[in-house]
């Protein structure tokens, strides 16, 4: 019997067991959301120009490209009787990310902020990729859509709170929102401090309140680890892109255009909203910082929508299919991004974010639910890491060309980056129609 069919015989977990094993994503998303909503703001405050932003953001996808396949590979080959397979990686990533979250808003120069982005994103990746494999490890195939939906819920909930923190500190607690002397506003600093505490606490909740199944053949695992050197493992991690099964290749094409759109949004929403809707590019002005705070609220809204929609997607998938559900969601994201061009009232941006939130909920769950059903359980982390290439490569390409396109074609008018993102969502949605989805587990040898 194959590894995949064995995994389908795992016992069904209760709602609260799935809750506990997914709760760490609440913390991870505090770090991820603070990064997405505030890094461009920090970079611009420290002197970066709009066409420089994509290159400065390059740290995020490059660290993902380097870290996630390796972490996935070695988390498959890790086993501690007390700590399990994935949980040691959860804990190490949480400690490093917490340190980075405390340090980043205290950067006094642009190069320091860029360095902190490298460290923060690498730390998030150490925690995040094993969490994806965790669902495949612990749940039978029929519960995996619900498991990834639960992760999406916590991702949405964490991002709602984290994205809105600068606005909350400014408007509820009167914390300074002005970047004095070229530094980062206190409202942003305190947001990152709270984020660091939340990251560590939530991840450690999962570490101490979840268990893991031991490998089927522990002695064989030890022999394989002893026979293979570290360099061999790193090489195998990266050549996995040439061994992807057919469904993974098809999903990778969908992911490519989905994440190109997301990266364009994360980089340019602050610049687009402050210039196109608020009418200012002066980063030290009150108006700019009001607009930047409102971007945080917008990001909170789309993540809040994602948290709610996450539980509706499995129902829609049962009525239609997982690939049609994903297509519909991506089209909603396209409408959301493109509609920003036509908005003059900042409050109407929240309506646009509803579409983005629907797409985000599906991006975080449907591709992984489809993928996990065709992967062998003993290589779940490895292939989830390899699958991450379809996330980081489009971001690297976006970092390389968006600044050039914006400067040479659109005269540095950043709103057009969001329109490009919307068009990319449309392409991703259409590519869903080509995906071969298996609703039941199938045998897969990795060839």
C-alpha positions in Angstrom: 0.0 0.0 0.0 1.3 3.5 -0.9 2.3 6.2 1.6 -0.6 8.3 0.4 -3.2 5.7 0.9 -1.9 5.0 4.4 -2.2 8.7 5.2 -5.8 8.6 4.2 -6.4 6.1 7.1 -5.3 8.5 9.8 -8.0 9.2 12.4 -10.2 12.2 12.0 -9.3 15.0 14.4 -11.8 17.0 16.3 -12.5 20.7 15.7 -10.4 21.7 18.7 -7.5 19.5 17.7 -7.4 21.1 14.3 -7.8 24.5 16.1 -4.7 23.9 18.3 -2.5 22.6 15.4 -3.4 25.7 13.3 -3.3 28.3 16.0 0.4 29.1 15.4 -0.6 30.6 12.1 -2.2 33.5 14.0 1.2 34.5 15.2 3.0 33.9 11.9 0.5 36.2 10.2 1.2 38.9 12.7 4.8 39.0 11.4 3.7 38.5 7.8 1.0 41.2 7.9 3.1 43.8 9.6 5.8 43.2 7.0 3.3 43.5 4.1 1.5 46.6 5.3 4.5 48.6 6.7 7.8 47.7 5.0 7.2 50.0 1.9 6.2 52.7 4.4 9.4 52.2 6.4 11.5 52.1 3.2 10.0 55.3 1.9 10.3 57.0 5.3 14.0 56.1 5.2 14.5 57.6 1.8 13.6 55.0 -0.8 12.0 56.1 -4.1 9.0 54.3 -5.6 10.9 52.6 -8.4 13.4 51.3 -5.9 10.8 49.5 -3.7 10.6 46.3 -5.8 14.3 45.7 -5.6 14.4 46.5 -1.9 11.6 44.0 -1.4 13.6 41.3 -3.2 14.8 40.0 0.2 11.4 38.4 0.9 11.2 36.1 -2.1 14.9 35.3 -2.2 14.9 34.1 1.4 11.8 32.0 0.6 13.6 30.5 -2.4 16.6 29.6 -0.3 15.0 28.6 2.9 11.7 26.8 2.4 12.8 23.9 0.2 15.7 23.2 2.6 13.5 23.5 5.7 10.8 21.3 4.1 13.4 18.7 3.2 15.0 18.5 6.6 11.7 18.7 8.6 10.7 15.5 6.8 13.9 13.9 8.1 13.7 15.2 11.7 12.3 13.3 14.6 12.5 14.0 18.4 10.5 11.7 20.7 9.3 14.8 22.7 9.2 17.5 20.1 8.2 15.6 17.0 9.0 16.4 13.3 7.7 19.9 12.5 7.4 21.6 15.9 11.2 22.2 16.4 11.1 24.3 13.3 8.0 26.2 14.5 9.8 27.1 17.7 13.1 28.2 16.2 11.4 30.3 13.5 9.3 32.0 16.2 12.3 33.0 18.3 14.2 34.5 15.4 11.2 36.3 14.0 10.3 37.8 17.3 13.9 39.3 17.6 13.6 40.7 14.0 10.2 42.2 14.7 11.6 44.1 17.7 14.6 45.3 15.7 13.2 46.3 12.3 11.2 49.5 13.3 14.3 50.8 15.1 16.4 50.8 11.9 18.1 54.2 11.5 19.1 53.8 7.9 17.6 52.2 4.8 20.3 49.5 4.6 19.4 48.4 8.2 15.8 48.1 7.3 16.6 46.0 4.3 18.8 43.7 6.4 16.0 43.3 9.0 13.6 42.3 6.2 16.0 39.5 5.1 16.2 38.2 8.7 12.5 38.6 9.3 11.4 36.9 6.2 13.9 34.0 6.6 12.6 33.5 10.1 9.0 33.4 9.0 9.8 30.9 6.4 11.5 28.6 9.0 8.1 28.4 10.8 5.7 28.6 7.9 6.6 25.8 5.5 6.5 23.1 8.2 3.1 24.3 9.2 1.8 23.6 5.6 3.2 20.0 5.8 1.7 19.7 9.3 -1.8 19.5 7.9 -0.8 16.7 5.5 0.9 14.9 8.3 -1.9 14.9 10.7 -5.2 14.9 8.8 -6.8 12.3 6.5 -7.4 13.5 2.9 -11.1 14.3 3.5 -10.2 16.7 6.3 -7.4 18.6 4.6 -9.5 21.2 2.9 -10.9 22.0 6.4 -7.4 22.0 7.9 -6.1 24.5 5.4 -9.3 26.5 5.8 -8.6 26.7 9.5 -5.1 27.9 8.8 -6.6 30.5 6.5 -9.0 31.6 9.3 -6.1 32.2 11.6 -4.1 33.9 8.9 -7.0 36.2 8.3 -7.6 36.9 12.0 -4.0 37.6 12.8 -3.6 39.9 9.8 -6.8 41.9 10.7 -5.3 42.8 14.0 -1.7 43.3 12.9 -2.6 45.4 9.8 -4.8 47.7 11.8 -2.3 48.1 14.7 -0.7 51.5 13.6 -4.2 52.9 13.0 -5.3 51.6 16.5 -2.3 53.0 18.3 -2.7 56.4 16.6 -6.5 56.9 16.8 -7.3 55.0 20.0 -4.3 55.6 22.2 -2.9 58.8 20.8 0.5 57.4 19.9 2.6 59.6 17.5 2.0 58.8 13.8 4.6 61.2 12.4 8.1 60.1 11.3 10.2 62.7 13.1 13.7 63.3 11.9 13.5 60.6 9.2 12.8 57.8 11.7 9.9 55.3 11.9 6.7 56.6 13.7 6.1 55.3 17.2 2.7 53.9 16.1 4.6 51.5 13.8 7.2 50.7 16.4 4.7 49.6 19.0 2.8 47.6 16.4 5.9 45.6 15.7 6.6 45.0 19.4 3.1 43.7 19.9 3.5 41.6 16.8 6.7 40.0 18.1 4.9 39.0 21.4 1.9 37.6 19.5 4.1 35.6 17.1 6.0 33.9 19.8 3.0 33.2 22.0 0.7 31.7 19.3 3.4 29.5 17.7 4.4 28.1 21.1 0.7 27.4 21.9 0.7 25.0 18.9 4.1 23.5 19.9 2.9 22.6 23.4 -0.7 21.7 22.5 -0.2 19.4 19.5 1.3 16.0 18.9 2.8 14.4 15.9 2.7 10.8 14.5 6.2 9.2 14.4 7.6 8.0 11.1 6.4 4.6 9.9 10.0 3.3 9.9 12.1 5.3 12.4 15.2 3.1 11.9 15.1 3.5 8.1 14.9 7.3 8.6 18.0 7.2 10.8 19.9 5.2 8.3 18.9 7.6 5.5 20.0 10.6 7.5 23.3 9.0 8.4 24.0 8.1 4.7 23.3 11.5 3.3 25.4 14.6 3.9 24.1 18.1 4.4 25.2 19.3 0.9 23.4 16.3 -0.7 20.2 17.3 1.1 20.5 20.9 -0.1 21.1 19.8 -3.7 18.2 17.4 -3.6 16.0 20.2 -2.2 16.6 22.4 -5.2 16.5 19.8 -8.0 13.0 18.8 -6.8 11.6 21.5 -9.1 12.4 19.1 -12.0 10.6 16.2 -10.3 7.2 17.8 -9.7 4.1 15.7 -10.4 1.7 16.9 -13.1 -0.8 18.4 -10.8 1.9 20.4 -9.0 3.2 21.8 -12.3 -0.4 22.9 -13.2 -0.9 24.5 -9.8 2.5 26.2 -10.0 1.3 28.1 -13.1 -1.8 29.3 -11.2 0.4 30.2 -8.2 2.8 32.1 -10.4 0.3 34.7 -11.6 -1.5 34.7 -8.2 1.6 35.7 -6.3 2.8 38.1 -9.0 -0.5 40.0 -8.3 -0.1 39.8 -4.5 3.5 41.1 -4.6 2.4 44.0 -6.8 -0.3 44.8 -4.2 1.9 44.5 -1.2 4.7 46.7 -2.7 2.5 49.4 -4.2 -0.7 49.8 -2.3 0.7 52.4 0.1 2.2 54.4 -2.7 -0.9 54.0 -4.9 -3.4 55.0 -2.2 -1.4 57.9 -0.8 -0.8 59.4 -4.3 -3.9 58.4 -6.2 -6.5 58.7 -3.5 -5.0 61.0 -0.9 -3.0 63.1 -3.5 0.4 63.3 -1.7 3.8 61.8 -2.1 5.4 63.7 0.8 6.3 60.9 3.3 6.7 63.2 6.3 3.2 64.9 5.9 0.2 64.2 8.1 -1.8 63.3 5.0 0.6 60.7 3.8 0.7 59.0 7.1 -3.1 59.1 7.4 -3.2 57.4 4.0 -0.6 54.8 5.0 -2.5 54.0 8.2 -5.7 53.6 6.1 -3.8 51.1 3.9 -3.3 49.1 7.1 -7.0 49.2 7.7 -7.6 48.1 4.1 -5.3 45.2 4.6 -7.1 44.4 7.9 -10.4 44.3 6.0 -9.2 42.0 3.2 -7.7 39.6 5.8 -10.9 39.8 7.9 -12.9 38.8 4.8 -10.5 36.0 4.2 -11.0 34.7 7.8 -14.7 34.5 7.2 -14.6 33.2 3.6 -12.1 30.5 4.6 -15.0 28.5 6.2 -17.3 29.0 3.2 -14.8 27.8 0.5 -15.1 24.1 1.5 -18.9 24.4 1.1 -18.5 26.0 -2.4 -15.9 23.4 -3.3 -18.4 20.6 -2.5 -21.1 22.3 -4.7 -18.7 23.0 -7.6 -15.1 21.8 -7.4 -11.9 23.0 -5.8 -10.5 24.4 -9.0 -13.8 26.2 -10.0 -13.9 27.6 -6.4 -10.4 28.9 -6.8 -11.2 30.4 -10.3 -14.1 32.4 -8.8 -12.1 33.6 -5.9 -9.2 34.9 -8.1 -11.6 36.7 -10.4 -13.0 38.5 -7.3 -9.4 39.5 -6.4 -9.0 40.9 -9.9 -12.1 43.1 -9.6 -10.9 44.3 -6.2 -7.5 45.4 -7.4 -8.6 47.0 -10.6 -11.5 48.9 -8.9 -9.0 50.9 -6.8 -8.2 53.0 -10.0 -11.8 54.3 -10.0 -12.0 55.3 -6.3 -11.9 58.8 -4.9 -13.4 58.2 -1.4 -10.9 56.3 0.8 -13.9 54.5 2.5 -14.7 52.8 -0.8 -11.4 51.1 -0.8 -12.8 48.8 1.8 -15.3 47.5 -0.8 -12.4 46.7 -3.1 -10.7 44.8 -0.3 -13.6 42.4 -0.1 -12.7 41.0 -3.5 -9.0 40.8 -2.5 -10.0 39.0 0.7 -11.9 36.3 -1.2 -8.9 35.7 -3.4 -6.5 35.6 -0.5 -8.6 33.1 1.4 -8.6 30.7 -1.6 -4.9 31.2 -2.3 -4.0 30.1 1.2 -6.1 27.0 1.1 -7.3 25.6 -2.2 -3.9 25.0 -4.0 -2.6 23.2 -0.9 -5.7 21.1 -0.5 -5.5 20.0 -4.1 -1.7 19.4 -3.8 -1.7 17.5 -0.5 -4.1 14.9 -2.0 -1.4 13.6 -4.4 1.7 13.8 -2.3 3.4 10.9 -0.3 3.2 11.4 3.4 7.0 10.8 3.9 7.8 13.7 1.5 5.1 16.1 2.4 7.4 18.8 3.8 9.9 18.4 0.9 7.3 18.9 -1.8 5.6 21.7 0.0 9.0 23.4 0.1 9.5 22.7 -3.6 6.0 24.1 -4.3 7.1 27.3 -2.7 9.2 28.0 -5.9 5.9 28.8 -7.5 5.4 31.6 -4.9 8.9 33.1 -4.7 9.9 33.0 -8.4 7.0 35.3 -9.5 7.9 37.7 -6.6 11.5 37.8 -7.8 10.4 38.5 -11.3 8.0 41.1 -10.1 10.8 42.7 -8.1 13.0 42.8 -11.2 10.5 44.2 -13.7 7.8 46.2 -11.8 10.0 49.1 -11.0 11.2 49.3 -14.6 7.7 49.0 -16.1 6.4 51.6 -13.7 9.2 54.0 -14.5 9.5 53.5 -18.3 5.8 52.8 -19.2 3.7 54.5 -16.5 5.8 57.4 -15.5 6.0 56.2 -11.9 2.3 56.3 -11.4 1.9 53.5 -8.9 -1.8 52.8 -9.3 -1.0 51.0 -12.6 0.9 48.4 -10.6 -2.4 47.4 -9.0 -4.1 47.2 -12.4 -1.3 44.9 -13.6 -1.9 42.8 -10.5 -5.6 42.6 -11.3 -4.8 41.4 -14.8 -2.5 38.7 -13.4 -5.3 37.4 -11.1 -7.4 37.0 -14.3 -4.7 34.9 -15.9 -4.3 32.8 -12.8 -8.1 32.2 -12.6 -8.2 30.9 -16.2 -5.3 28.6 -15.6 -7.3 26.9 -12.9 -9.3 25.2 -15.6 -6.2 23.2 -16.6 -5.6 21.7 -13.2 -6.1 18.0 -12.7 -7.6 17.8 -9.2 -8.0 14.5 -7.3 -10.6 14.7 -4.6 -9.3 11.3 -3.2 -5.8 10.1 -2.5 -3.9 8.5 -5.3 -0.7 6.6 -5.5 2.3 8.7 -6.3 5.9 7.5 -6.5 7.5 10.9 -7.2 8.5 10.2 -10.8 
